[in-house]
Amino acid sequence: MSTDDTKTMIRLEGVSKTYPGTTVPAVSDLDLEIPEGEILVLVGPSGCGKSTTLRLINRMIEPSSGRIIFDGEDVTSVDADKLRRRIGYVIQQIGLFPHLTIKANIATVPKLLGWSNDRIESRVDELLDLVGMDPGQYRDRFPKELSGGQAQRVGVARALAADPPVMLMDEPFGAIDPITRDRLQNEFLRVQEELKKTIVFVTHDIDEAIKMGDRIAVLGEQSRIAQFDTPERILAFPVDDFVSDFIGSGATLKGLNLERVRDIKLDDFPRVASGSPRREVQAAMETTPDGWAMVVDEGERPLRWVHRSDLERTDKPLVEVGQPIDTIEQNATLRDALELMLHSSTACATVVDKDQAYVGVIRMTTLNERIEEMQHDARVHYDELSRQVSA
């Protein structure tokens, strides 16, 4: 399975696992390439073999057959403990040692590797800073003194302690309340943007997979890959009914969460200064089919939507008529833009820069065109894959 021109950090070749006493494999003949520096999410229904696949990668479970290639080296038969020290591991239950301080928990693998005390002290403080916890406040605490979210952050810090090139994460945020989970996801993505680790992330939640993954492998029974691609392509063009049913309703809306306002062409809208004469405002309104104009201040910051009927009803200044304008910045998602459109009388989303100055608007027609482009690109991609397979 090709993953563009990206270097492959981990490759599974025909990996299977059949437990003693059963004839049905938990994982069957799995081929999988995991790109360097990316987050690959394994997602699928309960019992499909996601967690088993994760444990096979670091050989917590030994494969019944097949090969595991780690950074170009066949590690199927090397010392498993040495392999695991090159891989960080984070689980849902965190697994902190309750009798050890936070510092001692994070230092577990560096101590096994023989690091000096000074190096360990420095690394612990560095990692606590990285995951947003003050070292002076948390270094000497015990796990029982932490909230669930704080303990999960320490679990991530411990997995990063020896600076492993690879991290395995088994539903790491699954046991946390939704608000804390969202914050931890965002924090982890911020850390990953800086560190660029190779990460295999297991979840049963398709929304979490879409948010966290650079690529997603949708797994069926026995870890058979139903679809392997970017979140954008999977949402735009599920390859079969199994993938479509697993994604569920609202795939298009989910896809809009992956697209940024800054990446699409904006439209213009007639603008008038707040002190403009009425005839100038009316002239601007005549250039739009629905009779709206945008009132801006001297810094080109949007103030109000004014309709021609507003001018007919009152002689008040422009800043006192019409409707206030809600805006979004360029790093917002297209889902944010759609929500703004649905609440705007003009059916437009007004985009501003970091200084809140007008940049442009997004119209519904532009949004529809972008959705069609996403679907077309995905179809072309899979048509090309089909031709390659046929050849």
Backbone torsions as a table, in degrees:
resi	resn	phi	psi	omega
1	MET	NA	119.0	-176.2
2	SER	-83.6	144.2	174.9
3	THR	-125.9	60.0	179.2
4	ASP	60.7	-143.3	-178.5
5	ASP	-99.7	7.1	-178.8
6	THR	-68.9	140.4	177.1
7	LYS	-64.8	138.7	177.1
8	THR	-88.5	123.1	177.8
9	MET	-86.3	-41.8	-179.5
10	ILE	-130.0	136.2	176.2
11	ARG	-133.3	127.4	173.7
12	LEU	-101.8	128.5	-178.2
13	GLU	-119.9	105.5	176.9
14	GLY	59.1	36.3	-176.1
15	VAL	-78.1	130.2	177.4
16	SER	-132.8	154.9	174.3
17	LYS	-142.5	118.0	173.7
18	THR	-119.7	120.6	-178.0
19	TYR	-75.7	150.5	177.6
20	PRO	-57.1	139.2	177.4
21	GLY	89.1	1.9	178.3
22	THR	-135.9	152.6	178.2
23	THR	-104.7	-8.5	-178.7
24	VAL	-95.3	119.7	-178.9
25	PRO	-64.8	141.7	170.4
26	ALA	-75.1	-35.2	174.3
27	VAL	-131.7	132.4	-173.8
28	SER	-125.1	112.9	168.9
29	ASP	48.9	53.6	-174.2
30	LEU	-86.3	124.8	170.1
31	ASP	-110.0	126.7	-175.9
32	LEU	-153.6	132.8	175.3
33	GLU	-114.1	130.9	-176.9
34	ILE	-114.4	111.8	-174.3
35	PRO	-68.6	145.0	178.2
36	GLU	-65.8	136.7	173.4
37	GLY	76.7	10.2	-178.5
38	GLU	-119.0	163.5	171.4
39	ILE	-99.8	115.5	172.8
40	LEU	-102.1	124.0	179.8
41	VAL	-102.1	128.3	170.9
42	LEU	-96.2	119.3	-176.4
43	VAL	-133.2	144.8	179.9
44	GLY	173.0	174.0	-178.1
45	PRO	-67.3	162.3	178.9
46	SER	-57.7	139.2	177.2
47	GLY	82.3	7.6	-177.2
48	CYS	-84.1	-8.8	177.2
49	GLY	105.6	14.8	-178.2
50	LYS	-61.7	-53.8	-177.0
51	SER	-68.2	-34.4	175.9
52	THR	-61.4	-43.0	177.7
53	THR	-59.6	-42.2	179.8
54	LEU	-61.6	-44.0	-178.2
55	ARG	-71.2	-26.2	175.4
56	LEU	-67.5	-33.9	-176.9
57	ILE	-62.4	-41.6	179.0
58	ASN	-101.6	12.1	172.9
59	ARG	60.2	31.6	163.8
60	MET	-66.0	-28.1	170.4
61	ILE	-120.1	131.4	179.8
62	GLU	-83.5	135.0	178.9
63	PRO	-68.5	148.1	174.6
64	SER	-76.9	-29.0	177.4
65	SER	-161.1	166.5	178.9
66	GLY	98.7	177.8	-177.1
67	ARG	-126.8	147.7	174.7
68	ILE	-118.1	118.6	-179.4
69	ILE	-106.4	121.5	-177.0
70	PHE	-117.5	111.5	179.8
71	ASP	51.2	45.2	176.9
72	GLY	85.6	-5.1	-176.6
73	GLU	-111.9	133.0	175.5
74	ASP	-74.2	112.0	-176.0
75	VAL	-107.4	15.2	-176.2
76	THR	-60.3	-32.7	-174.8
77	SER	-122.8	11.9	177.4
78	VAL	-80.5	173.6	179.6
79	ASP	-59.9	120.1	-174.1
80	ALA	-66.2	-35.8	-179.9
81	ASP	-63.7	-41.6	178.5
82	LYS	-64.6	-37.5	177.2
83	LEU	-62.4	-45.1	-175.8
84	ARG	-65.3	-27.4	178.5
85	ARG	-71.4	-12.6	176.4
86	ARG	-95.3	1.9	-175.6
87	ILE	-131.4	123.9	172.5
88	GLY	-79.9	148.0	-175.0
89	TYR	-136.8	124.9	-179.8
90	VAL	-126.8	129.9	-179.2
91	ILE	-121.1	168.1	-177.1
92	GLN	-62.4	-39.9	-176.8
93	GLN	-82.9	3.7	174.9
94	ILE	71.2	-56.2	175.8
95	GLY	73.6	29.8	175.3
96	LEU	-69.4	147.0	177.2
97	PHE	-77.5	114.7	-171.5
98	PRO	-65.8	-25.6	-176.1
99	HIS	-89.0	-1.9	-179.8
100	LEU	-108.4	149.4	175.5
101	THR	-68.3	169.3	177.3
102	ILE	-59.9	-42.5	178.4
103	LYS	-59.1	-46.2	-178.5
104	ALA	-66.6	-36.0	177.0
105	ASN	-62.1	-47.8	-178.2
106	ILE	-65.9	-31.0	-174.6
107	ALA	-83.1	2.8	-172.5
108	THR	-54.3	-56.1	-177.3
109	VAL	-71.7	-44.4	175.7
110	PRO	-53.6	-36.5	177.3
111	LYS	-65.5	-41.7	178.0
112	LEU	-62.0	-29.7	-179.6
113	LEU	-86.1	-2.0	176.0
114	GLY	81.1	25.2	178.4
115	TRP	-66.5	152.7	176.6
116	SER	-73.0	158.2	-180.0
117	ASN	-60.4	-41.0	-179.8
118	ASP	-62.7	-41.4	-179.6
119	ARG	-66.7	-39.4	178.7
120	ILE	-65.2	-46.0	179.3
121	GLU	-56.4	-46.1	-178.6
122	SER	-64.1	-41.3	-178.3
123	ARG	-68.0	-40.3	179.0
124	VAL	-60.3	-47.9	-179.4
125	ASP	-64.2	-39.3	179.5
126	GLU	-61.6	-43.3	-176.8
127	LEU	-73.2	-37.6	176.3
128	LEU	-62.3	-40.4	174.2
129	ASP	-60.0	-43.7	-175.8
130	LEU	-61.2	-39.0	-178.2
131	VAL	-93.3	12.2	172.1
132	GLY	79.9	32.8	177.9
133	MET	-126.2	127.5	-178.0
134	ASP	-65.3	117.2	-178.5
135	PRO	-56.4	-41.8	-179.2
136	GLY	-62.1	-28.8	-177.6
137	GLN	-88.1	-31.9	-170.1
138	TYR	-113.9	-16.6	-171.9
139	ARG	-53.4	-43.2	-173.3
140	ASP	-102.0	11.4	175.9
141	ARG	-80.4	168.1	175.4
142	PHE	-108.6	156.8	-176.9
143	PRO	-52.3	-35.1	-177.6
144	LYS	-65.9	-15.0	-179.8
145	GLU	-91.6	4.7	-176.9
146	LEU	-107.3	152.5	169.5
147	SER	-76.0	170.1	179.3
148	GLY	-60.0	-42.3	179.3
149	GLY	-66.2	-39.8	178.2
150	GLN	-65.4	-42.1	178.9
151	ALA	-62.6	-37.7	179.4
152	GLN	-66.1	-36.3	176.6
153	ARG	-63.5	-40.7	178.1
154	VAL	-64.7	-37.9	176.3
155	GLY	-59.7	-40.5	176.6
156	VAL	-66.2	-42.9	179.1
157	ALA	-61.1	-41.7	179.2
158	ARG	-63.3	-39.8	179.3
159	ALA	-65.3	-27.5	-179.1
160	LEU	-90.4	-4.5	-166.1
161	ALA	-55.3	-46.2	-177.3
162	ALA	-92.0	15.9	179.4
163	ASP	54.2	53.3	-179.4
164	PRO	-70.9	148.2	178.6
165	PRO	-72.6	-19.8	-174.4
166	VAL	-127.7	141.7	172.7
167	MET	-127.6	138.2	173.0
168	LEU	-111.4	131.2	-174.6
169	MET	-131.9	114.2	-176.0
170	ASP	-104.4	98.5	-177.0
171	GLU	44.0	54.7	-171.5
172	PRO	-65.5	-24.0	-177.3
173	PHE	-112.8	13.3	-172.1
174	GLY	-71.0	-26.5	-174.9
175	ALA	-98.4	16.6	-174.4
176	ILE	-113.5	148.9	-178.8
177	ASP	-61.1	154.3	-172.2
178	PRO	-56.0	-39.9	-177.8
179	ILE	-67.8	-46.8	178.1
180	THR	-64.7	-37.9	179.9
181	ARG	-61.5	-44.3	-179.9
182	ASP	-61.8	-41.1	179.1
183	ARG	-65.7	-41.8	179.7
184	LEU	-67.6	-38.2	176.1
185	GLN	-59.6	-47.0	179.9
186	ASN	-62.7	-42.4	180.0
187	GLU	-64.2	-41.7	-179.4
188	PHE	-66.3	-39.9	177.7
189	LEU	-63.9	-34.9	175.5
190	ARG	-63.9	-44.8	178.5
191	VAL	-62.8	-42.7	-179.2
192	GLN	-64.4	-34.5	177.6
193	GLU	-59.4	-32.6	-180.0
194	GLU	-84.3	-40.6	-170.3
195	LEU	-92.2	-30.9	179.7
196	LYS	55.2	49.6	175.2
197	LYS	-76.0	159.4	169.0
198	THR	-88.9	120.8	-170.8
199	ILE	-129.0	132.6	169.4
200	VAL	-110.1	121.4	-168.6
201	PHE	-122.9	121.7	-179.8
202	VAL	-100.6	133.6	173.8
203	THR	-153.3	158.0	172.0
204	HIS	-102.8	-1.0	-172.9
205	ASP	-100.2	111.5	-177.0
206	ILE	-64.1	-33.1	179.0
207	ASP	-66.6	-39.5	176.2
208	GLU	-66.2	-39.2	178.4
209	ALA	-60.3	-43.7	-179.6
210	ILE	-64.1	-40.8	-178.2
211	LYS	-70.7	-41.3	-170.5
212	MET	-89.7	-27.4	-167.2
213	GLY	-88.9	137.0	163.5
214	ASP	-75.7	-35.7	173.4
215	ARG	-138.7	156.5	-178.7
216	ILE	-129.7	135.9	168.3
217	ALA	-110.0	112.9	176.1
218	VAL	-86.1	119.1	-173.7
219	LEU	-105.5	140.0	170.1
220	GLY	-101.2	-160.7	-179.6
221	GLU	-58.5	143.8	178.5
222	GLN	61.0	29.1	178.7
223	SER	58.3	29.7	173.7
224	ARG	-74.2	132.1	-175.1
225	ILE	-80.4	115.2	177.4
226	ALA	-81.9	-37.6	178.0
227	GLN	-157.5	137.9	179.8
228	PHE	-131.9	112.8	-179.5
229	ASP	-172.5	-172.3	176.4
230	THR	-72.7	155.6	176.6
231	PRO	-56.2	-39.1	-178.3
232	GLU	-59.4	-45.9	-176.5
233	ARG	-72.2	-36.9	179.3
234	ILE	-64.7	-40.7	179.2
235	LEU	-70.0	-39.2	-176.8
236	ALA	-74.9	-29.9	-174.0
237	PHE	-149.1	75.3	174.4
238	PRO	-60.7	136.4	-171.5
239	VAL	-77.7	-20.4	-179.6
240	ASP	-156.1	179.2	-176.8
241	ASP	-65.8	-33.9	179.8
242	PHE	-60.3	-48.7	-179.6
243	VAL	-65.7	-42.9	-179.2
244	SER	-61.7	-43.4	179.8
245	ASP	-66.5	-36.9	-179.2
246	PHE	-68.4	-39.5	177.5
247	ILE	-63.4	-39.3	179.6
248	GLY	83.8	-173.9	-178.1
249	SER	-72.2	159.8	176.1
250	GLY	78.9	26.7	-178.8
251	ALA	-60.9	-38.8	-179.8
252	THR	-62.9	-43.6	178.6
253	LEU	-63.9	-40.1	176.1
254	LYS	-59.7	-40.6	-179.5
255	GLY	-64.0	-31.8	179.4
256	LEU	-66.7	-21.8	175.9
257	ASN	-69.7	-14.7	-178.2
258	LEU	-95.9	-10.0	-176.5
259	GLU	-104.2	137.2	-178.0
260	ARG	-104.5	147.2	178.7
261	VAL	-57.0	-38.4	-177.0
262	ARG	-62.6	-16.7	-174.6
263	ASP	-96.2	2.7	178.8
264	ILE	-121.1	158.8	-179.4
265	LYS	-76.1	128.8	-179.5
266	LEU	-91.8	151.9	173.5
267	ASP	-93.5	166.5	176.0
268	ASP	-102.0	164.0	178.5
269	PHE	-143.5	140.9	179.9
270	PRO	-58.2	128.1	-178.9
271	ARG	-122.8	145.5	176.9
272	VAL	-133.5	147.1	176.8
273	ALA	-71.6	152.6	-175.2
274	SER	-62.3	-22.6	179.5
275	GLY	-102.1	16.2	-176.4
276	SER	-67.8	145.8	174.5
277	PRO	-64.3	154.5	-174.7
278	ARG	-62.7	-36.5	-178.4
279	ARG	-64.3	-33.3	177.4
280	GLU	-69.4	-39.1	178.1
281	VAL	-65.8	-44.3	179.8
282	GLN	-62.8	-37.8	178.4
283	ALA	-63.9	-39.6	177.8
284	ALA	-65.0	-39.8	179.8
285	MET	-63.8	-30.7	-178.9
286	GLU	-68.5	-16.4	-179.2
287	THR	-83.6	-5.9	178.5
288	THR	-116.6	142.5	-176.7
289	PRO	-66.6	-23.6	-176.9
290	ASP	-106.0	5.1	169.7
291	GLY	76.2	33.6	178.2
292	TRP	-108.8	153.4	170.2
293	ALA	-137.9	153.4	178.6
294	MET	-103.0	125.6	177.2
295	VAL	-92.9	128.6	-179.9
296	VAL	-124.7	158.7	177.0
297	ASP	-89.6	-171.8	-176.4
298	GLU	-65.7	-20.0	176.9
299	GLY	-95.6	15.9	-178.9
300	GLU	63.1	25.7	176.7
301	ARG	-87.8	125.3	-178.5
302	PRO	-61.6	135.2	-179.4
303	LEU	-113.6	-58.4	-173.0
304	ARG	-146.3	150.7	166.1
305	TRP	-88.5	130.7	177.7
306	VAL	-126.1	130.0	179.4
307	HIS	-103.4	156.6	-178.3
308	ARG	-59.0	-29.4	178.5
309	SER	-68.7	-26.6	177.1
310	ASP	-64.9	-39.5	-179.4
311	LEU	-70.2	-28.8	-178.9
312	GLU	-75.0	-23.9	-174.2
313	ARG	-91.0	-23.1	-171.3
314	THR	-151.0	158.1	175.0
315	ASP	-104.9	10.9	-178.2
316	LYS	-63.1	157.6	176.1
317	PRO	-59.0	155.8	-177.1
318	LEU	-58.0	-32.9	-177.0
319	VAL	-73.8	-3.2	-179.3
320	GLU	-114.2	1.7	-179.5
321	VAL	-119.7	172.6	177.8
322	GLY	75.0	-149.2	-174.5
323	GLN	-131.3	143.5	175.2
324	PRO	-62.1	151.4	-179.4
325	ILE	-102.4	120.6	169.9
326	ASP	-85.6	141.7	-174.6
327	THR	-128.4	165.2	171.4
328	ILE	-132.0	155.4	177.2
329	GLU	-94.0	173.1	-170.5
330	GLN	-71.6	-17.9	178.2
331	ASN	-89.6	3.0	177.3
332	ALA	-69.6	160.6	178.4
333	THR	-87.1	163.9	175.7
334	LEU	-68.0	-23.9	173.5
335	ARG	-64.8	-41.1	175.5
336	ASP	-59.8	-41.9	-179.8
337	ALA	-63.3	-42.5	-179.9
338	LEU	-62.1	-43.5	179.7
339	GLU	-61.1	-37.7	178.7
340	LEU	-67.3	-41.2	178.8
341	MET	-59.5	-41.7	-176.0
342	LEU	-67.5	-19.8	179.7
343	HIS	-104.0	2.9	-177.2
344	SER	-104.9	136.1	177.9
345	SER	-65.0	-23.4	-178.4
346	THR	-90.5	-5.6	-176.6
347	ALA	57.9	31.4	177.4
348	CYS	-122.8	151.5	169.8
349	ALA	-108.6	122.8	-177.6
350	THR	-90.4	126.7	-174.8
351	VAL	-106.9	133.6	179.4
352	VAL	-125.6	163.4	175.9
353	ASP	-89.6	-172.5	-176.3
354	LYS	-64.9	-19.6	176.8
355	ASP	-93.8	8.8	179.1
356	GLN	69.6	18.8	176.8
357	ALA	-86.3	147.5	-178.0
358	TYR	-57.9	134.5	174.5
359	VAL	-117.0	-39.1	-179.0
360	GLY	167.4	-173.4	177.7
361	VAL	-130.2	157.2	172.3
362	ILE	-111.4	124.8	177.6
363	ARG	-98.2	161.3	-179.6
364	MET	-60.9	-35.6	178.9
365	THR	-62.4	-38.4	178.2
366	THR	-65.4	-40.9	179.6
367	LEU	-64.6	-43.5	177.9
368	ASN	-61.4	-40.4	179.0
369	GLU	-62.6	-39.6	-179.6
370	ARG	-67.4	-38.9	177.1
371	ILE	-62.2	-43.2	178.5
372	GLU	-63.4	-38.2	177.7
373	GLU	-63.3	-43.2	178.7
374	MET	-59.6	-44.8	-179.3
375	GLN	-67.9	-40.0	179.3
376	HIS	-64.7	-45.5	179.7
377	ASP	-59.4	-41.3	179.6
378	ALA	-65.5	-42.4	179.1
379	ARG	-62.9	-43.9	178.8
380	VAL	-60.4	-42.4	179.9
381	HIS	-59.2	-47.4	-177.0
382	TYR	-75.3	-28.6	173.0
383	ASP	-63.5	-40.4	179.3
384	GLU	-66.8	-41.8	177.0
385	LEU	-61.1	-40.1	179.8
386	SER	-63.6	-40.3	178.7
387	ARG	-64.9	-39.0	179.3
388	GLN	-64.7	-40.8	179.9
389	VAL	-66.3	-41.8	-179.3
390	SER	-64.6	-36.0	-179.4
391	ALA	-70.5	NA	NA
